[in-house]
Amino acid sequence: MRRVLSATFLLLGCSAGGSAWGQSAATSADAAAPSPESADRTRAFHFENDIVPIFSRFGCNSSGCHGKAEGQNGFKLSVFGFDPAADRAALLQEGRGRRIFPPAPERSLLLMKASGGVPHGGGVRIRRGSGEYRTLRDWIAAGAPAGDPNAPRVVLLEVSPKEQTLAMGGTQQLTAVAVYSDGRRVDVTDHTRFQSNAEALARVDEFGLVTAGDVPGDVAVMAAYMGAVDVFRAIVPRPDEVAPFPPPPTRNFIDELVDAKLRKLNIVPSGMCDDATFLRRAHLDLVGTLPTADETRSFLADAHPERRGRLVDALLQRPEFADYQALKWSDLLRVDRQVLGHKTAFAYYQWIRRSFAENKPWNEFVREIVTAEGPLAEAPAGALYKVAKSPGEMAGTLSQVFLGVRIECAQCHHHPFDRWSQTDYFGMQAYFTPLQFKPAAGGEMLASLSNPVVTHPRSGEAIHAHPLGTANPAESPPGDRRRELAAWMTSPENPWLARAFVNRVWAQLTGRGLVEPVDDFRLTNPPTNPELLDALARRFIESGWNVRELYRTIAASRTYQLSTTPNQTNLRDEQNHSRALLKRLDAEVLLDAICQTTGVPEKFDGVPAGARAIELWDSQVPHYFLKLFGRPMRATPCECERVVEPSVGQVLHVLNSSEIQSKLSHEGGRVAEFLRRWPSPADDEKLLEELYLTFLSRQPTKDERTATLQYLQRHGNRRRQAAEDVAWSLLNSVEFLFNH
């Protein structure tokens, strides 16, 4: 029915909004129909309200068409219509004025190309006789007016319904209503852009019809119109209800909130992982290091009921915890030797590592970076402002890393998927425009040395420093503006700081963020479990922003300790934490694991012997393995720089690498050591056990024990080679290469 009404509306020649005539046709059913007198009146067109939505609806101003930086075939529009004045000028003045022809509107190049009258690289976009075609034709015939500069603008978009539970394969038609600054409400469904954040869960067509897939989960559908956005959320449960829902053990509030979501989806969580799996998982997640064979024996022999919690406490105190955290945050905060120089970059890294070693409260860590000033030798955190060179890059980096909000798009145009405008972007940038580096006796010094005024690139309006989501004030704060920014960012009431950090930690430990990607918080990308995200953030703040306590809380939950083995209900669930997910080891962690299990350390260029990969502070240290397995270059603050998806090249390298083979066969390596300890075939049982404890952190299963012993016995005349073969097969297993 909705489609029929939309088609009728278009055939009547009504536009997406703006005019009083369009309002009467598009609002609720009890609105009065236009009178004959009103139909005779000349329509007052408004370019931004009537014409730009048509370009957006048919993708003309998208980045894949005329909205890209260089335009398309000599015709350029602003992305998603952020600059209507420039778009109108491109139509009227550029291309020798041939794009529109008011004396014969149908002969306008704009209409002929869009409707297929002449060849068009984008194909037929607008059907002749449609409402959009008639609106464009009539606007051209009226002289292509810009319209009243004081005409109402869209201030809000409302999608209905807001939420719905959809059966697999079920549908839901969405309606989008634009609210204008004068209070008018206009149905703009036909000119709204819709986009699903999870096509496997539900897809949406160009008319706003949502169709659920056959995978259970939570999906968000974005609606965007003239810079305003709203979201429809749908829950798609499994068709078979679980009755009664089995009561799994609940260890803390995390499990309660996860279970509440799973009940809605008719999903039963997997069982708990065994002790050997937990031991290996916790080591890799917290310290980026495998447990040794002796540590594994000791833990598996421990009968204490709190052995898992005690293990986590011990790991959080190890120096490798600070090493691993420093590695991850050096990526995000861009410890780049090529830009900073050796001395400054190393001091910057040491400051990051020391902060985690001391368990510095997270709000203090953030405040120290945001307000860093003085000589870099005394304030190494200020190096961030040297590697992020421009005020805009500084604002974008801090926003993305600490708040999880991406604002770079708003530098040139309104963010296509969020509420951020150019005013928001330049309001954040204004905090950093006074910053300058100047020479000092002890080296470079960072200081706030001026009071520049930032202006809007299109309107020329003065934009003063102000936080995201707040109004442009009358003036910027006095003194170093960053102090106000730091106070806002680290306030317990800040809507992003705590949530962004707990989301990153959650993703590190479970393999998937509650918001994914982890640095893309926005209205149109909601968390899969908002109640859990809020609860984690609240607990984190209440703990005094205690980083170790956050890791301890998540690791103590049953959710973190679930098995990767799926059951019949959660086989296809990768979103709701009903089971543990396989996680490929980071490049540095995997290389260290290979070195540890083979007993042969790696020597890195320019680094003292004995250094491990997770201790490398310089991402530019040349190393083929680290590059192949996705080590980031630290050119951006995006988490996506670290490649975690496996590739064919990685598989072939582990299978065929001469460097790995040389470690396995090294005279001073682990296999040679084991054979010296157990030289006789009568010791094969002990050799086998030690290999499994070393490489997989567990005892072999009965079948593995039988098969491996038979292999060793069959090749007793070349026992060294056979032992290396077993070690090689363990190292190439999915169980070794992934954290499970």
C-alpha positions in Angstrom: 0.0 0.0 0.0 2.8 2.4 0.9 4.4 1.9 -2.6 1.1 2.6 -4.3 0.7 5.8 -2.4 4.2 6.9 -3.1 3.8 6.2 -6.8 0.6 8.2 -6.9 2.3 11.0 -5.1 5.1 11.1 -7.6 2.7 11.0 -10.6 1.0 14.1 -9.2 4.3 15.9 -9.7 4.9 16.6 -6.0 8.4 17.2 -4.8 10.1 16.0 -1.6 9.3 19.1 0.4 9.7 22.8 0.8 6.5 24.4 -0.7 3.1 24.8 0.9 1.6 22.8 -2.0 4.0 19.9 -1.3 3.2 20.1 2.3 -0.6 19.6 1.8 -0.1 16.6 -0.4 2.5 14.9 1.8 1.2 15.2 5.3 -1.3 13.1 7.1 -4.5 11.8 5.6 -6.7 14.5 7.2 -4.7 17.3 5.5 -6.8 19.4 3.1 -6.4 18.9 -0.7 -5.1 21.8 -2.7 -7.9 24.1 -4.0 -8.3 25.0 -7.7 -7.1 28.5 -6.8 -3.9 27.2 -5.2 -3.2 25.0 -8.3 -3.3 28.1 -10.5 -0.7 29.9 -8.5 2.9 29.8 -9.7 4.9 27.4 -7.5 7.7 29.1 -5.5 10.6 26.7 -6.0 13.5 26.5 -3.6 16.7 24.9 -5.0 17.9 23.4 -1.7 14.5 22.1 -0.6 13.1 20.9 -3.9 16.0 20.1 -6.3 18.9 18.9 -4.1 16.8 16.0 -2.6 16.3 14.7 -6.2 20.0 14.6 -6.9 20.6 12.8 -3.6 17.7 10.3 -4.2 19.1 9.1 -7.5 22.8 9.2 -6.4 23.8 12.1 -8.7 25.7 13.8 -5.9 27.2 10.6 -4.4 30.9 10.0 -4.2 30.5 7.4 -6.9 29.1 9.8 -9.4 29.2 13.6 -9.8 29.9 14.1 -6.1 33.4 12.7 -6.1 36.4 15.1 -5.8 37.0 15.5 -9.5 33.4 15.3 -10.6 32.3 13.1 -13.5 32.7 14.0 -17.2 33.3 17.7 -16.4 30.2 18.0 -14.1 30.8 18.2 -10.3 28.2 18.4 -7.5 28.9 18.7 -3.8 28.8 15.4 -2.0 25.2 14.8 -0.8 24.3 18.4 -1.6 26.3 20.0 1.2 26.9 23.2 -0.9 23.6 24.0 -2.7 24.9 27.4 -4.0 27.9 25.7 -5.7 25.6 23.0 -7.2 23.2 25.6 -8.6 26.2 27.5 -10.1 27.5 24.3 -11.7 24.1 23.8 -13.4 23.6 27.4 -14.5 27.0 28.8 -15.2 29.4 26.0 -15.9 29.5 23.9 -19.0 28.9 27.0 -21.1 25.5 27.3 -19.6 24.2 24.4 -21.7 23.0 22.2 -18.8 19.6 23.9 -18.5 17.5 25.6 -21.2 14.6 27.6 -19.7 12.9 28.4 -23.1 12.5 24.6 -23.8 13.1 22.9 -20.4 12.7 19.4 -21.9 15.7 20.1 -24.1 17.9 20.8 -21.1 21.0 18.6 -21.1 20.3 17.9 -17.4 16.9 16.4 -18.2 17.9 14.7 -21.4 20.8 12.8 -19.8 19.0 11.9 -16.6 16.0 10.5 -18.5 17.9 8.7 -21.3 17.2 11.2 -24.1 21.0 11.3 -24.8 23.7 8.9 -23.8 24.5 9.1 -20.1 27.3 7.1 -18.3 25.0 6.7 -15.3 22.1 5.3 -17.4 18.5 6.4 -17.0 18.1 7.8 -13.6 14.8 9.7 -13.8 11.8 8.4 -15.7 10.1 10.9 -18.1 6.7 11.9 -16.6 7.7 11.1 -13.1 7.2 13.5 -10.3 10.9 14.2 -10.1 11.1 14.8 -13.8 8.2 17.3 -13.7 9.7 19.1 -10.7 13.1 19.6 -12.5 11.3 20.7 -15.7 9.1 23.2 -13.9 12.0 24.5 -11.9 14.0 25.1 -15.1 10.9 26.7 -16.8 10.6 29.0 -13.8 14.1 30.3 -14.4 16.0 27.9 -12.1 15.5 30.1 -9.0 17.6 29.7 -5.9 14.5 30.4 -3.8 13.9 32.4 -0.7 17.2 32.5 1.4 15.1 32.5 4.5 13.0 29.5 3.6 12.6 26.9 6.3 15.3 24.2 6.5 15.2 20.6 7.5 16.1 20.3 11.2 15.0 16.8 12.0 14.2 13.5 10.3 11.8 11.0 12.0 11.6 7.4 10.9 8.6 5.3 11.8 8.4 2.7 13.2 11.5 3.1 15.4 11.8 -0.5 16.4 10.3 -3.8 15.3 10.7 -7.5 15.8 10.9 -9.1 12.4 10.5 -12.8 11.7 13.1 -14.2 9.3 12.1 -13.2 5.8 9.6 -10.7 7.3 9.2 -7.2 5.9 8.6 -3.7 7.3 7.9 -0.5 5.3 9.5 2.6 6.8 8.2 6.1 6.6 10.5 9.1 6.8 9.1 12.5 7.8 11.2 15.7 7.6 10.6 18.4 10.3 11.3 21.9 9.0 12.4 24.9 11.0 8.9 26.4 10.8 7.4 23.3 12.4 6.1 21.7 9.1 6.2 18.0 8.8 6.7 16.5 5.3 6.7 12.9 4.2 10.0 12.5 2.4 10.2 8.7 2.2 10.6 8.7 -1.6 13.7 11.0 -1.5 15.3 9.5 1.6 18.5 7.4 1.4 18.2 4.1 3.3 21.1 1.8 4.3 21.4 -1.3 6.4 24.4 -1.8 8.7 24.2 -5.6 8.3 23.0 -6.8 5.0 23.1 -10.4 6.2 20.5 -9.6 8.9 18.3 -7.3 6.9 18.4 -5.4 3.7 16.5 -2.3 2.7 15.4 -1.2 -0.8 15.4 2.4 -2.2 11.8 2.8 -1.1 12.4 2.0 2.6 11.1 -1.6 2.5 13.1 -3.7 5.0 13.4 -7.4 4.5 14.8 -9.6 7.2 17.4 -12.3 6.3 17.8 -15.7 7.8 20.4 -14.8 10.4 19.4 -13.9 13.9 20.6 -10.6 15.4 20.1 -6.9 15.7 20.2 -4.6 12.7 20.0 -0.9 12.2 18.7 0.8 9.1 19.9 4.4 8.5 17.6 7.0 6.9 19.2 10.2 5.6 17.6 13.3 4.1 19.1 16.7 3.6 21.8 16.3 6.3 19.3 14.8 8.9 19.5 11.2 10.0 17.4 8.7 11.9 17.5 5.0 12.6 15.2 2.1 12.5 16.2 -0.9 14.6 15.0 -4.5 14.1 15.5 -7.6 16.1 15.4 -10.8 14.1 15.1 -13.8 16.4 15.4 -17.4 15.6 12.1 -18.9 14.6 12.3 -21.7 17.2 11.7 -20.5 20.7 13.8 -21.9 23.5 11.5 -22.9 26.3 12.5 -22.9 29.0 15.7 -20.9 28.5 18.4 -22.9 30.3 19.8 -20.9 33.2 23.5 -20.7 32.6 25.9 -19.7 35.5 25.9 -15.9 35.9 29.2 -14.5 37.1 28.5 -10.8 37.0 26.3 -8.1 35.4 27.8 -8.8 32.0 26.3 -12.2 31.8 22.9 -11.0 32.9 22.7 -8.4 30.1 24.1 -10.7 27.5 21.6 -13.4 28.5 18.7 -10.9 28.3 19.6 -10.2 24.7 20.0 -13.8 23.8 16.6 -14.7 25.2 15.0 -12.1 22.8 16.8 -13.9 20.0 16.0 -17.4 21.1 19.7 -18.2 21.3 21.3 -20.4 23.9 24.9 -19.6 24.8 27.7 -22.2 24.4 29.2 -23.9 27.4 32.2 -22.8 29.3 35.7 -23.4 27.8 38.0 -25.8 29.6 40.9 -24.6 31.8 43.6 -25.2 29.1 41.7 -23.0 26.6 41.1 -20.3 29.2 44.8 -20.3 30.1 45.9 -19.8 26.5 43.2 -17.3 25.8 43.9 -15.1 28.8 47.6 -15.1 28.1 47.2 -14.1 24.5 44.6 -11.4 25.2 46.2 -9.8 28.3 50.0 -10.2 27.7 50.2 -11.2 24.1 52.3 -14.2 25.1 51.8 -17.9 25.2 52.0 -19.8 28.5 55.0 -22.0 28.9 54.7 -25.7 29.3 55.5 -25.5 33.0 52.9 -22.7 33.5 50.3 -24.9 31.7 51.1 -27.9 33.9 50.9 -25.8 37.0 47.6 -24.2 36.1 46.0 -27.5 35.0 47.0 -29.1 38.3 45.5 -26.2 40.3 42.3 -27.2 42.0 41.5 -23.8 43.6 38.0 -22.7 42.7 39.2 -19.1 41.9 42.2 -20.2 39.8 41.0 -18.4 36.7 40.6 -15.1 38.6 43.9 -15.5 40.2 45.5 -16.1 36.8 44.0 -12.9 35.4 45.3 -10.9 38.4 48.8 -12.3 37.9 48.8 -11.5 34.2 47.6 -7.9 34.7 50.7 -7.4 36.9 53.2 -8.8 34.4 55.4 -6.3 32.4 54.1 -7.9 29.2 50.7 -6.4 29.9 52.2 -2.9 29.6 54.2 -4.0 26.6 51.2 -5.3 24.8 49.0 -2.2 25.6 51.8 0.1 24.6 52.1 -1.6 21.3 48.4 -1.2 20.6 48.1 2.4 21.7 51.4 3.3 19.9 49.6 2.3 16.8 46.5 4.5 17.5 48.5 7.4 18.9 51.0 7.2 16.0 54.4 6.7 17.5 56.1 7.3 14.2 59.9 7.5 14.2 60.1 8.8 10.6 58.1 11.9 11.6 59.2 12.4 15.2 62.8 11.3 15.1 64.3 8.5 17.1 64.6 10.3 20.5 61.2 11.9 20.5 59.4 8.8 19.3 61.0 6.6 21.9 60.2 9.0 24.7 56.6 9.1 23.5 56.4 5.3 23.5 58.0 5.1 27.0 55.4 7.6 28.3 52.6 5.4 26.9 54.1 2.2 28.3 54.8 3.7 31.7 51.1 4.9 31.9 49.9 1.3 31.5 52.5 -0.1 33.8 51.4 2.4 36.5 47.7 1.7 35.8 47.2 5.4 35.3 43.5 6.2 35.4 42.2 6.6 31.8 40.8 10.1 32.3 44.2 11.2 33.5 45.9 9.6 30.5 43.5 11.4 28.1 43.9 14.7 29.9 47.6 14.6 29.8 47.6 14.1 26.0 45.0 16.7 25.3 46.6 19.4 27.4 50.3 18.5 26.7 52.5 21.6 26.6 56.1 22.7 27.1 59.3 21.0 26.0 58.7 17.6 24.5 61.5 16.3 26.6 59.4 17.0 29.6 55.9 16.4 28.0 56.4 13.5 25.6 52.7 13.2 25.2 52.8 16.4 23.1 54.5 14.4 20.3 51.0 13.6 19.1 50.6 17.2 17.9 53.8 16.8 15.9 52.7 13.7 14.1 49.2 15.1 13.5 50.4 18.2 11.8 47.3 20.3 11.2 44.7 21.5 13.7 42.0 19.6 11.8 44.1 16.4 11.9 44.7 16.9 15.7 40.9 17.3 16.3 40.1 14.3 14.1 42.7 12.1 15.7 41.7 12.8 19.3 38.0 12.5 18.4 38.4 9.1 16.7 40.9 7.6 19.1 39.4 8.7 22.4 35.7 9.3 21.6 35.3 6.8 18.8 33.7 9.5 16.7 34.8 10.1 13.1 34.4 13.8 12.2 36.8 14.1 9.2 34.0 13.9 6.6 32.5 17.1 8.1 35.6 19.1 7.1 34.2 19.4 3.6 30.5 18.6 3.9 27.9 17.4 6.3 28.7 13.9 7.6 26.7 11.6 5.3 25.9 9.1 8.2 25.8 11.3 11.2 24.7 14.7 12.6 28.0 16.4 12.3 28.2 19.6 10.2 31.1 21.7 9.2 30.4 24.0 12.2 30.9 21.0 14.5 34.2 20.0 12.7 35.7 23.5 12.8 34.5 24.0 16.4 36.7 21.1 17.4 39.5 22.3 15.1 39.4 25.7 16.8 40.8 24.2 20.0 44.1 23.5 18.3 44.6 26.4 15.9 46.7 28.3 18.6 49.2 25.5 18.9 52.7 26.0 17.7 56.1 24.3 18.1 59.0 26.6 18.6 62.7 26.0 19.3 63.8 26.0 23.0 67.0 25.4 24.9 66.1 21.7 25.6 64.6 21.1 22.2 61.2 21.8 20.7 58.5 23.2 22.8 54.7 23.0 22.3 52.7 26.1 23.3 49.5 27.9 22.7 50.8 31.1 21.2 48.0 33.0 19.5 44.2 33.5 19.5 43.2 32.9 15.8 39.6 33.1 14.6 38.3 30.1 12.6 35.7 30.9 10.0 33.2 28.7 8.2 34.6 27.9 4.7 31.3 28.6 3.0 29.4 31.2 5.1 32.4 33.0 6.5 30.8 32.9 9.9 33.2 33.0 12.9 33.4 29.6 14.6 34.6 29.5 18.1 36.0 26.5 20.0 33.2 24.3 21.3 32.8 20.5 22.0 30.8 18.2 19.7 27.1 18.4 20.1 27.1 21.9 21.6 26.2 25.3 20.1 28.7 27.7 18.6 29.5 30.1 21.5 30.0 33.9 21.3 33.8 33.5 21.7 36.5 30.9 22.3 37.6 30.2 25.9 40.5 32.4 27.1 44.0 30.9 27.5 44.9 27.5 26.3 41.6 26.4 24.8 42.4 22.7 25.2 41.9 22.8 29.0 38.2 23.3 28.3 38.2 20.4 25.8 40.0 18.1 28.3 37.5 19.0 31.0 34.6 18.1 28.7 36.2 14.9 27.4 37.1 13.5 30.8 33.9 14.4 32.5 31.8 11.4 33.8 28.9 12.9 31.8 30.8 12.8 28.5 28.7 10.5 26.2 31.7 8.9 24.5 35.0 8.7 26.3 34.2 5.8 28.7 32.0 4.0 26.2 34.7 4.2 23.5 37.4 2.8 25.7 35.3 -0.1 27.2 34.2 -0.9 23.6 37.8 -1.2 22.5 38.7 -3.4 25.4 35.6 -5.5 24.9 36.6 -6.0 21.2 40.1 -6.9 22.2 38.9 -9.6 24.6 35.9 -11.0 22.7 36.8 -10.4 19.0 34.0 -8.0 18.3 33.0 -4.6 19.6 29.6 -3.8 20.9 29.9 -1.0 18.4 31.7 -2.2 15.2 33.9 -0.7 13.9 35.2 0.2 17.3 36.0 3.8 16.4 32.8 4.6 14.6 30.2 5.7 17.2 27.2 7.3 15.6 23.5 7.4 15.8 23.3 5.3 12.6 25.7 2.6 13.9 24.2 1.8 17.3 25.6 -0.8 19.7 24.3 -4.3 19.5 23.7 -4.3 23.3 23.4 -0.7 24.4 22.5 -1.7 28.0 25.7 -3.7 28.3 27.8 -0.8 26.8 26.3 1.7 29.2 26.7 -0.7 32.2 30.4 -1.3 31.4 31.0 2.4 31.0 29.3 3.2 34.2 31.2 0.6 36.1 34.5 1.8 34.5 33.8 5.4 35.7 32.8 4.3 39.2 36.1 2.3 39.5 38.0 5.6 39.0 38.7 4.9 35.3 40.7 1.8 36.4 42.0 0.1 33.3 43.1 -3.1 34.9 39.8 -3.4 36.8 38.0 -3.2 33.5 40.0 -6.1 32.0 39.5 -8.0 35.3 35.7 -7.5 35.1 35.3 -8.7 31.5 37.7 -11.6 32.0 35.7 -12.8 35.0 32.4 -13.0 33.1 31.0 -16.3 31.8 30.6 -14.5 28.4 34.4 -14.1 28.1 34.9 -17.7 29.2 32.5 -19.3 26.7 33.7 -22.0 24.3 34.1 -21.5 20.6 32.1 -24.6 20.0 28.7 -23.6 18.7 25.4 -25.3 19.5 22.3 -25.7 17.3 20.9 -22.3 18.2 24.1 -20.1 17.9 25.8 -21.6 14.9 25.2 -18.5 12.8 25.5 -15.9 15.6 28.7 -13.8 15.5 27.2 -10.6 16.8 25.7 -11.3 20.3 28.5 -13.0 22.1 26.7 -16.3 22.5 30.0 -18.1 22.0 33.7 -17.2 21.8 35.0 -16.1 18.4 38.2 -17.3 16.7 40.7 -14.3 16.6 43.7 -14.3 14.4 46.8 -13.4 16.4 48.3 -10.0 15.9 51.5 -10.1 13.7 53.8 -9.4 16.6 52.1 -11.9 18.9 52.2 -14.6 16.3 55.9 -14.0 15.6 56.7 -14.1 19.3 54.7 -17.3 19.6 56.7 -18.9 16.9 60.0 -17.8 18.5 58.8 -18.9 22.0 57.7 -22.4 20.9 60.7 -23.1 18.7 63.1 -21.7 21.3 64.8 -19.5 18.7 64.4 -15.7 19.2 64.2 -13.2 16.4 66.9 -10.5 15.8 65.4 -7.2 14.6 67.5 -4.6 12.8 68.7 -1.9 15.1 67.2 -3.5 18.2 69.2 -5.2 20.9 69.2 -9.0 20.8 66.5 -10.6 22.9 63.8 -8.0 22.1 60.4 -9.5 21.4 58.1 -8.3 18.7 55.5 -6.9 21.1 58.3 -4.7 22.6 59.1 -3.0 19.3 58.3 0.7 19.7 59.2 1.5 16.1 56.7 0.3 13.5 59.3 1.0 10.8 61.7 -1.7 11.8 61.9 -3.7 8.6 60.5 -7.2 8.8 58.8 -9.2 6.1 56.7 -11.4 8.5 55.3 -8.5 10.4 54.4 -6.7 7.2 52.8 -9.8 5.7 50.7 -10.4 8.8 49.3 -6.9 8.9 51.4 -4.7 11.2 50.1 -1.1 10.8 52.3 1.8 9.4 50.7 4.3 11.9 49.8 6.7 9.1 46.3 7.2 10.5 44.6 6.8 13.9 42.2 4.1 12.5 42.0 0.7 14.1 41.5 -0.6 10.5 45.2 -0.1 9.7 46.0 -3.3 11.5 45.0 -6.1 9.1 43.5 -9.0 11.0 41.9 -10.9 8.2 43.8 -14.0 7.1 45.2 -14.3 3.6 46.5 -16.9 1.3 50.0 -15.4 1.4 50.0 -15.8 5.2 49.0 -19.5 5.0 51.6 -20.2 2.3 54.3 -18.4 4.3 53.7 -20.4 7.5 53.6 -23.6 5.4 56.8 -22.9 3.4 58.9 -20.4 5.2 62.6 -21.3 5.3 63.0 -19.0 8.3 60.4 -20.9 10.3 61.9 -24.2 9.3 65.3 -23.1 10.4 63.9 -22.3 13.8 62.3 -25.7 14.1 65.5 -27.5 13.1 67.9 -25.2 15.0 70.4 -27.0 17.2 69.7 -24.6 20.0 66.0 -24.8 19.5 63.2 -26.4 21.5 62.9 -29.6 19.5 66.6 -30.4 19.7 66.4 -29.7 23.5 63.5 -32.1 23.9 65.4 -34.8 22.0 68.4 -34.4 24.2 66.2 -34.7 27.3 64.4 -37.7 25.9 66.7 -39.4 23.5 65.1 -42.9 23.4 62.0 -44.0 21.5 60.8 -45.2 24.9 60.5 -41.6 25.8 58.1 -40.8 22.9 55.2 -40.4 25.3 57.0 -37.6 27.2 58.2 -36.0 24.0 54.7 -35.9 22.6 53.3 -34.4 25.8 55.9 -31.7 25.9 55.3 -30.7 22.3 51.6 -30.3 22.8 52.0 -28.4 26.1 54.6 -26.1 24.3 52.7 -25.4 21.1 49.0 -25.7 22.0 49.1 -25.2 25.8 47.2 -28.5 26.5 47.6 -32.2 26.7 47.0 -34.2 23.5 43.7 -36.0 23.1 43.5 -39.7 23.0 43.3 -39.8 19.2 46.1 -37.3 18.8 48.2 -39.3 21.2 47.7 -42.5 19.3 48.3 -41.0 15.8 51.4 -39.1 16.8 53.0 -41.9 18.7 52.4 -44.2 15.7 54.1 -41.6 13.5 57.1 -41.3 15.8 57.5 -45.0 16.0 57.2 -45.5 12.2 60.0 -43.0 11.7 62.2 -44.1 14.6 65.3 -44.3 12.4 65.0 -40.5 11.8 63.5 -39.4 15.1 64.8 -35.9 14.9 63.0 -35.3 11.6 59.8 -36.9 12.8 59.8 -34.7 15.9 60.3 -31.6 13.8 57.4 -32.8 11.5 55.1 -33.0 14.5 56.2 -29.6 15.7 55.7 -28.2 12.2 52.1 -29.6 12.0 51.2 -28.2 15.4 52.6 -24.8 14.4 50.5 -24.8 11.2 47.3 -25.7 12.9 44.4 -23.3 13.2 44.6 -23.9 17.0 48.0 -22.4 17.0 47.5 -19.6 14.6 44.3 -18.3 16.2 43.2 -17.4 19.7 40.2 -19.5 20.6 
